[in-house]
Amino acid sequence: MTAQVPATEPSSPGTEIAKADRPNIAILQGFIGSLLILFGSFGVGWLSLASANLRSNPLIIWMRFDQPIGAVAAVLMLATGGMLLVRSWLRLGQRMKGCWGPESRPVVLSAVIAWSAPMCIALPLFSRDVFAYIAQGLVMVSGLNPYKDGYSQISNYLQLGADDLWAQSPTPYGPVFLWIEELVVRITGGQPEFSILLFRLIALLGVALCVYYVPKLAELHGINPNRALWLTAANPLFLVNFIAAVHNDALMIGLALAGLYLAATNRALAGILLVTLSIGIKPITIIFLPFIGLLWAGKNASWRRKFVYWFMTAAISLGLLWIMGLINGFGFGWVGALSTPGSVWIWYAPVGFAGMLVATLGNALGLPGWTLADIVHTIGRVASVGIVLWQMFVGQHSRMIRRLALAFAAIVMLAPMIQSWYVVWLIPLFAVTGLRDDWQAKTLYLFVSFFMVYAISDQLDIWPYFEFSLSAARQIAAVIALGFALYLIFLDPKTKVLFRKKLTEPAPGELRTH
């Protein structure tokens, strides 16, 4: 791709920040929100039965096991802190007042650091996947095949805190992450607290890759790099999923963005290597390969050249994965395990909701409702593949990464199951190719608000012997988070304009063509 100069006017040092409206206030408010998330995690974050040291901590005893009031306080802090972080992110963007020049980079980075720091020592929130990582690491250390043997094969696996739902399922992760899981467990002996800290450090590496490459990719498209960084890395949905929840998606998307940038700057082989490592974390980023091949083929490439470079890209990447399979002895076992997370649906996914309606109506009419729902889910998947093919074959070379973003969005949004971290995969790709300050930005704000509300009220670890039940905790969290979100959208004099105001001009630093 040909690099374009960002559409920003030169400014003298300090001029941009002088125009901004005290952005440190928003950073401080977000830090307070993140601290509330930290303390809330002590009461309702996920805690392994094997974590004896934490379970003997007086504060955690009071918040988790002593009196229900401690758990109630934790729910209140988590819900308030999470939504305060959303408001702080929105207000930081407003307080910049379009001042996204070079002087704004330290401001955005300060926000990322301040809002991330408390989450780095929080108990895992919003997901129990990190405990599954530990259990799968034990599977590897035991010499079992994680593509055939679930972690139910490990003695006392429930003590680790891993979700029993996936205990007998093959892992959907690639060979690279299997090695990471094994390495962590060998270092820590499977001890949960230290294992979580190491997995969080690995997630932070992915975050750092995103922080480094998002601005670079934005500059290639003439998009303001600092605004793109704010939209991506300071985004509360990005932070809670990649740091608080410790998802391996952080490293996956960080490596993929790095590889994409190298391929877009005439370093295709290095780009393919990094994207292949990303596929070795979670295979979903295989969607990057055809677009990497098109970047490698170059502008105005003939169809023959495009097919040749598609073939070479696939051959190099699959060859590397084949070598990895030889080394670990599992081959391409991960291919058969890919259906593990895709075998479920959720009501807020458009295709999942459509399937639920069809199943309900079908059952009411005496038809096999869930068989019909499976057909709806299949139609969604086929449609997503069609969109991917369309983006591969149709479009301008200068919009290649935008075409990738649209293809990836089709895979995510037309699936019957959408998790909040799936949405985070998409945010960097759209931010670096241009997110206008109109319905596009408004859609992102709504997505962030919705998924934060859902995450806050979804997975909470409540002591089962309290009179204060998990259901009651979720209801309280949902009421607080939803009430806060509605306040931001309809009542807050500062933020409600973001959801109502109609702007036709591109955001500062963006080209009209994007």
Disulfide bonds with the S-S distance in Angstrom:
none
